[in-house]
Amino acid sequence: MLVALRAGGGSPVRRWVAALAFLGVASAGCNDRSRPTVPVFGNLTVLSDPSGAEIAVDGEILGQTTPATLEGIPAGTRLLELAYVPGPAEIFLWADNVTVPEESVDTVDAALEGGCGQNCPFLMDQGRIRCRSTGRGDTCATVFYDGVPALQWPDASGGEYGAGGRLLLAGMIEGGAQDGDTIAVQVYDLAWVGRSPMRQVSTGRRKVMELEYWGSGRYSGESLVGLEVKQTILAVDSAGIEDVLFIHYEVKNVSDDERYRRLYSWVPEGGYSYRSLYIGFGLDADIGSSEDDLGTYDLDLDLAFMYDAHFQDPELGEFAERPALVGLVNVEAPAGATERRYTMWRRRDDWDDDDRHDFGWRILAGRLSAGDPIEDHPAEEVGHQGTQADDYRITRTYGPLRLTPGETISLTVALILAEPVAGTYTPGTLVPPGDPTSSSRQILDVAGDLRALAALVPELWDRYRP
């Protein structure tokens, strides 16, 4: 349950459904007999983002939607509930006690939260990459879909190549009671909450999916707080680009937004700043079976990629002996970033949202220490590269950045897939990742087509960007 929906007690969803069943029944507040005189009424202007939300006061649905001015509301403390249902898969809610002034007008400007839970229907399938996403920023993520394939290639009957993708951030908070705390979001944190309905637009051979979400701040201790993300996913069904999925992020510090602070009251007036902030896209790419993968980097192409260690996986059907490689390519780095880091970690190294944040920051910043469960690579740009087949997550991050209230940083990455080059490997034989600083590794030959596609990605983004 969302933090914002705890106000008033019980579940707003249940209360809203109950209210629908008894539409037209006056609330207890309208029959208040404690006053010795005639009840005093006031007016309340209700705004919401997104707009179009149904309005209920003290459990009674009024038949009006935001924006609206409610007239003749009994003065005093009232439970105001808003619900916006743009479709069968999404619901956005807000609930709080508000004060209705006597014989005057007050205004409530509410930021709704919600979206879809599991089994979200949002599918990007314009090219050959089939990627399922949620309104909370879970991109190409299967763990949230009750086993529904989330990253398939080259079509719906093809193999499955992913378990989860997510915008990753790690930094240190400045301001308020959490000053000096470190936060580090991982691929499977419930760190984000939906802020608006998913928008999908198809134009010709191009398809764009847009969504917005907030850092949920679900804990008042160490937690991601005060950030708004606008995410755009782009795919094009055209020769040369059908194996590319672009993901663009705009991350804004909204910790000084009064609507945000009303939901998360521990955020101090004026908001937070972040320092030593690193940002990137993290991917849990499973090449068929998840336990037998490896990953490495091509530093010259700004490419991180994962592959089946032995290039043989019966779960991939006709691609069992030619499983695709899955890569992340930088397209546009955030302005002001002076460092880039390539790193990967095992499933057992995932960090919890309320624990091991310092370790998470060191992973994303590429500054692993002697006591960490994975080793730092001697190359400055490389954090960790595994050498034993396992279930890995991989990312490329940029920093260190500073993000103050009202400021925005942006990042664009591309997810790409390609078959291994025939004749450069033997199915069933291990292909080691080698030293990522070396340009004469077998894996670079095997990944020749992936690397050629990576080299084209910046030009393709310039051509097809929204």
Salt bridges, closest charged atoms under 4 A:
ASP49 OD2 - ARG195 NH2 2.91
ASP49 OD2 - ARG259 NH1 3.26
ASP58 OD2 - ARG78 NE 3.51
GLU81 OE2 - ARG15 NE 2.80
ASP96 OD2 - ARG262 NE 3.16
ASP125 OD2 - ARG130 NH1 3.92
ASP125 OD1 - LYS207 NZ 3.26
ASP138 OD2 - ARG136 NE 3.84
ASP138 OD1 - ARG166 NH2 2.38
GLU174 OE2 - ARG275 NE 3.48
GLU174 OE1 - ARG402 NH2 2.87
GLU210 OE1 - ARG199 NE 3.35
GLU212 OE2 - ARG199 NH2 3.52
GLU222 OE1 - HIS357 NE2 3.98
ASP237 OD2 - ARG205 NH2 3.81
ASP243 OD1 - ARG128 NE 2.88
GLU250 OE2 - HIS248 NE2 3.52
ASP257 OD2 - ARG259 NH2 3.07
GLU258 OE1 - ARG261 NH1 2.92
ASP284 OD2 - ARG393 NH1 2.85
GLU291 OE2 - ARG347 NH2 3.25
ASP298 OD2 - ARG451 NE 2.67
ASP302 OD1 - ARG340 NH1 3.26
ASP302 OD1 - ARG396 NH2 2.98
GLU318 OE1 - ARG322 NH2 3.55
GLU332 OE2 - ARG465 NH1 2.96
GLU339 OE1 - ARG341 NH2 3.05
GLU339 OE2 - ARG367 NH2 3.06
ASP349 OD2 - ARG346 NE 2.78
ASP350 OD2 - ARG393 NH2 2.85
ASP372 OD1 - ARG362 NH2 2.56
GLU381 OE2 - ARG340 NE 2.46
ASP390 OD2 - ARG348 NH2 2.33
ASP391 OD2 - ARG347 NH1 3.75
ASP391 OD1 - ARG393 NH1 3.53
GLU419 OE1 - ARG322 NH1 2.98
ASP435 OD1 - HIS377 NE2 3.52
GLU459 OE2 - ARG463 NH2 2.90
ASP462 OD1 - ARG465 NH1 3.86
